[in-house]
Amino acid sequence: MIFKDMDEIKRHLRIGVPFPCYFIGGSDDLRKRAVVNKISAITTEGGTGFDSHRFSGNTSADTVADAAFEITFGGGRRCIVCEDLPFGSMGENEYKKFEQLIKEVSEMGGSTVLVFVFYSVATEAKKSSGGETGSGKKNRVESLKKLIDKVSGGVINCGTPTPAELCTMIEKTCAKYKCNISRDLCSYMIERCGSDSALLFNEARKVAEYKVSGIISKSDIDLMTCVTPDAKVFDLFTKISARDKKGAFSVLRELHETGEPASLVLNILSASYVDIFRAKAARSSGKGKNDIAADFPKSYPPKRQFIIDRALSSASRYSAESLLQCIEILLSADQKMKTTGADDDIILDETVAKLFSIK
């Protein structure tokens, strides 16, 4: 069975009857770990003990099979979790053993549950390709998914949560500590800390533990959470766009004091202007968010597509001509940092001052 979305996955897990095999992939590690832990828990009555095994990396099919077919101590089911196995680089005979193992486990009547999980989209893609182009090897992970679906297993894709889902997660995390947080402040926390769900979960927990109980305020978030360099530089960009020179140089001073490399700040700042230029060009051509994401998949993977929304909302503040002038200033600064040997911090300060000259 190929699960369509997280709601379908949650319904399946609530029923409490596991499939014989699972493939778990996708871009959200927090969701993947939660799903794996839940499968393990419903399989072995808690997910711990002698009937639960975890393997990772270069693990042979024979080793996994020994664990899958061993006698259980409690007479119940076994759960075998295989993390990030290198299917693409293993030999053909070894891969065939894993295929055979999946078929055999599916015929065991549910006494063993076998789970394959990848904790990195890049790793999943790399390990699925099966070697160099022209080697004749097929895409093994895709074949594995099809096989697991065929033998009545489950194929689960834990995709990146939407901003609304992230806000709900923050609200629920705070509620566990008897704290309340508004939806607007949830969105603020996402902008400040990024959209990685595992990071957001930890940041929300920190704020709630600090607050103890009651209503969480913006000052609580500012005090207890770690702002990402991207968020801080976007704050700088916002100050420049609002013509707030004092605020912009205050943010710039904070970036200098926290030791953020001027070259990194310049790169992130430049990316903000490029994002808006793309958004403005797309809008003038009658295109929207999905078109931008499709045209620039490396710049806007699922976890970072909120940047497109941000760029689209800012595009009306600039003319195409002014955006090009800003990008030229930023490009010139990048060349200076790479070629002149001048102080990068001074170049960055001068660049911000020049951006204020663009109307």
C-alpha positions as CSV (number, residue, x, y, z in Angstrom):
1,M,0.0,0.0,0.0
2,I,1.3,3.4,-0.9
3,F,0.1,5.9,1.7
4,K,-1.2,9.2,0.2
5,D,-0.6,11.5,3.1
6,M,0.2,11.8,6.8
7,D,-3.5,11.5,7.8
8,E,-3.7,8.1,6.1
9,I,-0.5,7.0,7.9
10,K,-1.9,8.1,11.2
11,R,-5.1,6.2,10.7
12,H,-3.2,3.1,9.9
13,L,-1.0,3.4,13.0
14,R,-4.0,4.0,15.2
15,I,-5.5,0.7,14.2
16,G,-2.4,-1.0,15.6
17,V,-2.0,-3.8,13.2
18,P,1.4,-3.5,11.4
19,F,2.1,-4.6,7.8
20,P,4.9,-7.2,7.3
21,C,7.2,-4.7,5.6
22,Y,7.6,-0.9,5.3
23,F,9.6,1.5,3.3
24,I,9.9,5.0,4.9
25,G,11.4,7.9,3.1
26,G,10.8,11.6,2.6
27,S,12.2,14.9,3.7
28,D,11.2,15.2,7.3
29,D,13.4,13.3,9.7
30,L,11.2,14.0,12.8
31,R,8.2,12.5,11.2
32,K,10.2,9.5,10.0
33,R,11.5,8.8,13.5
34,A,8.0,9.1,14.9
35,V,6.6,6.7,12.4
36,V,9.4,4.2,12.9
37,N,9.1,4.3,16.7
38,K,5.3,3.9,16.5
39,I,5.6,0.9,14.2
40,S,8.2,-0.6,16.5
41,A,5.9,0.1,19.5
42,I,2.8,-1.6,18.1
43,T,4.8,-4.5,16.9
44,T,6.7,-5.4,20.0
45,E,4.5,-3.9,22.7
46,G,6.7,-0.9,23.5
47,G,9.4,-1.1,20.9
48,T,12.1,-2.2,23.2
49,G,13.6,-5.4,24.4
50,F,15.1,-8.5,22.7
51,D,12.5,-8.7,19.9
52,S,13.5,-5.2,18.5
53,H,16.6,-4.9,16.4
54,R,18.1,-1.9,14.5
55,F,20.8,-2.1,11.8
56,S,22.4,0.7,9.8
57,G,24.9,1.3,7.1
58,N,26.8,-1.7,5.6
59,T,24.7,-4.5,7.1
60,S,24.5,-7.8,5.2
61,A,21.2,-9.4,4.3
62,D,22.3,-12.6,6.2
63,T,22.6,-10.5,9.4
64,V,19.2,-9.0,9.0
65,A,17.7,-12.4,8.1
66,D,19.2,-14.0,11.3
67,A,17.4,-11.3,13.4
68,A,14.2,-11.7,11.4
69,F,13.9,-15.4,11.8
70,E,15.1,-15.9,15.4
71,I,12.9,-17.2,18.1
72,T,11.1,-14.5,20.1
73,F,11.6,-14.5,23.8
74,G,8.0,-13.4,24.6
75,G,6.4,-15.4,21.8
76,G,5.3,-12.2,20.1
77,R,6.4,-10.4,17.0
78,R,9.8,-9.1,16.0
79,C,10.6,-5.6,14.6
80,I,13.7,-5.2,12.4
81,V,14.6,-1.7,11.5
82,C,17.2,-1.1,8.7
83,E,18.5,2.5,8.5
84,D,20.2,3.9,5.4
85,L,21.3,0.7,3.8
86,P,23.6,1.3,0.8
87,F,21.5,-0.6,-1.8
88,G,23.1,1.3,-4.7
89,S,26.6,0.2,-3.9
90,M,26.0,-3.4,-2.8
91,G,26.6,-6.3,-5.2
92,E,23.7,-7.7,-7.2
93,N,23.7,-11.0,-5.3
94,E,23.5,-9.2,-2.0
95,Y,20.6,-7.0,-3.2
96,K,18.8,-10.1,-4.5
97,K,19.1,-11.5,-0.9
98,F,17.2,-8.5,0.4
99,E,14.5,-8.9,-2.1
100,Q,14.1,-12.6,-1.1
101,L,14.1,-11.6,2.5
102,I,11.2,-9.2,1.9
103,K,9.2,-11.9,0.2
104,E,9.9,-14.4,3.0
105,V,9.0,-12.0,5.8
106,S,5.7,-11.1,4.0
107,E,4.8,-14.8,4.1
108,M,5.4,-15.3,7.8
109,G,1.9,-14.2,8.9
110,G,3.1,-11.0,10.7
111,S,5.5,-12.6,13.2
112,T,8.2,-10.3,11.9
113,V,7.9,-6.7,10.7
114,L,10.8,-5.4,8.5
115,V,11.3,-1.7,8.2
116,F,13.6,0.1,5.7
117,V,14.1,3.8,6.4
118,F,16.3,6.6,5.0
119,Y,17.0,9.6,7.2
120,S,18.2,11.8,4.3
121,V,16.6,12.6,1.0
122,A,20.1,13.0,-0.5
123,T,21.2,9.7,0.9
124,E,18.1,8.0,-0.3
125,A,18.6,9.3,-3.9
126,K,22.3,8.5,-3.9
127,K,21.8,5.0,-2.5
128,S,19.0,4.2,-4.9
129,S,20.9,4.9,-8.2
130,G,22.9,1.7,-8.2
131,G,26.2,2.9,-9.5
132,E,27.5,5.0,-12.4
133,T,25.4,5.9,-15.4
134,G,25.5,3.1,-18.0
135,S,26.3,0.4,-15.5
136,G,23.0,-1.3,-16.3
137,K,21.9,-1.4,-12.6
138,K,18.3,-0.3,-12.0
139,N,17.0,2.1,-9.5
140,R,17.0,-0.2,-6.5
141,V,15.1,1.8,-4.0
142,E,12.3,2.4,-6.5
143,S,12.2,-1.4,-7.1
144,L,12.2,-2.0,-3.4
145,K,9.2,0.3,-3.0
146,K,7.3,-1.6,-5.7
147,L,8.2,-5.0,-4.2
148,I,7.0,-3.9,-0.7
149,D,3.8,-2.6,-2.1
150,K,3.3,-5.8,-4.0
151,V,3.7,-8.0,-1.0
152,S,1.1,-6.0,1.0
153,G,3.6,-3.8,2.8
154,G,3.5,-0.1,3.3
155,V,5.3,2.7,1.4
156,I,5.4,5.9,3.5
157,N,6.6,9.3,2.4
158,C,7.1,11.7,5.3
159,G,7.0,15.0,3.4
160,T,7.9,18.4,4.7
161,P,5.1,19.8,6.9
162,T,3.2,22.8,5.6
163,P,3.5,26.1,7.6
164,A,0.1,25.4,9.1
165,E,1.2,21.9,10.2
166,L,4.3,23.4,11.8
167,C,2.2,26.0,13.6
168,T,0.0,23.2,14.9
169,M,3.0,21.2,16.1
170,I,4.4,24.3,18.0
171,E,1.0,24.8,19.6
172,K,0.7,21.2,20.7
173,T,4.3,21.2,22.0
174,C,3.6,24.3,24.1
175,A,0.3,22.8,25.3
176,K,2.0,19.8,26.8
177,Y,3.7,22.3,29.2
178,K,0.4,24.0,29.9
179,C,1.4,27.0,27.8
180,N,-0.6,28.8,25.1
181,I,0.9,30.4,22.0
182,S,-0.9,32.4,19.3
183,R,-0.8,31.3,15.7
184,D,0.9,34.6,14.7
185,L,3.7,33.9,17.2
186,C,4.0,30.3,15.8
187,S,4.6,31.9,12.3
188,Y,7.1,34.3,13.9
189,M,9.0,31.3,15.4
190,I,9.1,29.6,12.0
191,E,10.5,32.8,10.4
192,R,13.0,33.2,13.2
193,C,14.2,29.6,13.6
194,G,13.6,28.0,10.2
195,S,11.2,25.4,9.0
196,D,13.0,22.2,10.1
197,S,10.5,20.4,12.3
198,A,13.0,18.8,14.6
199,L,14.6,22.1,15.4
200,L,11.3,23.8,15.8
201,F,10.1,21.1,18.2
202,N,13.2,21.7,20.4
203,E,12.8,25.5,20.3
204,A,9.1,25.3,21.2
205,R,9.9,23.0,24.1
206,K,12.6,25.4,25.3
207,V,10.3,28.3,25.3
208,A,7.5,26.4,27.1
209,E,9.9,25.0,29.7
210,Y,11.1,28.5,30.4
211,K,7.5,29.9,30.6
212,V,6.3,27.0,32.8
213,S,2.7,28.0,32.2
214,G,0.5,30.8,30.7
215,I,0.6,32.7,27.5
216,I,3.9,32.8,25.6
217,S,5.0,36.2,24.4
218,K,7.2,37.4,21.6
219,S,9.8,38.4,24.2
220,D,9.9,34.8,25.5
221,I,10.6,33.6,22.0
222,D,13.3,36.2,21.4
223,L,14.9,35.3,24.7
224,M,14.9,31.5,24.5
225,T,15.2,30.6,20.8
226,C,18.2,30.6,18.5
227,V,17.8,32.8,15.4
228,T,19.2,31.2,12.2
229,P,21.7,33.2,10.2
230,D,19.1,33.2,7.3
231,A,16.4,34.7,9.6
232,K,18.8,37.4,11.0
233,V,20.0,38.4,7.5
234,F,16.4,38.5,6.3
235,D,15.7,40.9,9.2
236,L,18.5,43.0,7.8
237,F,16.9,42.8,4.3
238,T,13.5,43.8,5.8
239,K,15.1,46.9,7.5
240,I,16.7,47.9,4.2
241,S,13.4,47.5,2.3
242,A,11.6,49.6,4.9
243,R,14.3,52.3,4.6
244,D,15.1,51.8,8.3
245,K,18.8,52.8,8.2
246,K,19.3,52.8,12.0
247,G,17.6,49.4,12.3
248,A,19.6,47.9,9.5
249,F,22.9,48.9,10.9
250,S,21.8,47.7,14.3
251,V,21.2,44.3,12.9
252,L,24.5,44.5,11.0
253,R,26.3,45.2,14.3
254,E,24.6,42.2,15.9
255,L,25.8,40.0,13.0
256,H,29.4,41.3,13.4
257,E,29.3,40.7,17.2
258,T,28.0,37.1,16.9
259,G,30.9,36.4,14.5
260,E,28.8,35.7,11.4
261,P,31.2,35.8,8.4
262,A,30.6,38.8,6.2
263,S,30.8,36.6,3.1
264,L,28.0,34.4,4.4
265,V,25.8,37.4,5.3
266,L,26.4,38.8,1.8
267,N,25.5,35.5,0.2
268,I,22.2,35.3,2.1
269,L,21.4,38.9,1.5
270,S,22.1,38.5,-2.2
271,A,19.8,35.4,-2.3
272,S,17.0,37.5,-0.9
273,Y,17.2,40.0,-3.8
274,V,17.5,37.1,-6.3
275,D,14.4,35.5,-4.8
276,I,12.4,38.7,-5.2
277,F,13.7,39.2,-8.8
278,R,12.5,35.7,-9.7
279,A,9.2,36.3,-8.0
280,K,8.7,39.6,-9.8
281,A,9.6,38.0,-13.2
282,A,7.3,35.1,-12.5
283,R,4.4,37.3,-11.6
284,S,4.8,39.5,-14.7
285,S,4.6,36.3,-16.7
286,G,1.5,35.1,-15.0
287,K,3.3,32.4,-13.0
288,G,3.0,31.5,-9.3
289,K,4.7,29.7,-6.5
290,N,4.5,26.2,-8.0
291,D,6.1,27.4,-11.2
292,I,9.0,29.1,-9.4
293,A,9.6,25.9,-7.3
294,A,9.5,23.8,-10.5
295,D,11.9,26.1,-12.3
296,F,14.4,26.3,-9.5
297,P,14.2,23.0,-7.6
298,K,17.6,23.2,-6.0
299,S,17.0,26.7,-4.6
300,Y,13.6,25.9,-3.3
301,P,13.3,22.3,-2.0
302,P,10.1,21.5,-0.1
303,K,11.5,22.7,3.3
304,R,12.4,26.1,1.9
305,Q,9.4,26.9,-0.3
306,F,8.2,29.4,2.3
307,I,10.9,31.7,0.8
308,I,8.9,31.9,-2.4
309,D,5.8,33.2,-0.4
310,R,8.0,35.7,1.3
311,A,9.5,36.9,-2.0
312,L,6.1,37.2,-3.7
313,S,4.9,39.4,-0.9
314,S,7.9,41.6,-1.2
315,A,8.1,41.9,-5.0
316,S,5.7,44.8,-5.2
317,R,8.1,47.0,-3.2
318,Y,10.7,47.0,-6.0
319,S,10.8,47.8,-9.7
320,A,12.7,45.5,-11.9
321,E,15.3,48.2,-12.5
322,S,15.9,48.8,-8.8
323,L,16.3,45.1,-8.2
324,L,18.9,44.9,-10.9
325,Q,20.8,47.8,-9.4
326,C,20.8,46.1,-6.0
327,I,22.0,42.9,-7.4
328,E,24.8,44.7,-9.3
329,I,25.9,46.3,-6.0
330,L,25.9,42.9,-4.2
331,L,27.8,41.3,-7.1
332,S,30.4,44.0,-6.9
333,A,30.8,43.5,-3.2
334,D,31.3,39.7,-3.7
335,Q,34.0,40.4,-6.2
336,K,35.8,42.8,-3.8
337,M,35.7,40.2,-1.0
338,K,37.3,37.6,-3.3
339,T,39.9,39.7,-5.0
340,T,41.0,42.9,-3.2
341,G,42.0,41.6,0.2
342,A,40.1,44.4,1.9
343,D,38.3,43.9,5.2
344,D,35.1,41.9,4.5
345,D,33.2,43.6,7.3
346,I,33.9,47.0,6.0
347,I,32.9,45.9,2.4
348,L,29.6,44.6,3.8
349,D,28.9,47.8,5.7
350,E,29.6,49.9,2.6
351,T,27.4,47.6,0.6
352,V,24.4,48.0,2.9
353,A,24.9,51.8,2.7
354,K,24.9,51.7,-1.1
355,L,21.7,49.6,-1.1
356,F,20.0,52.5,0.8
357,S,20.9,54.8,-2.2
358,I,18.6,52.7,-4.5
359,K,15.1,54.1,-4.6
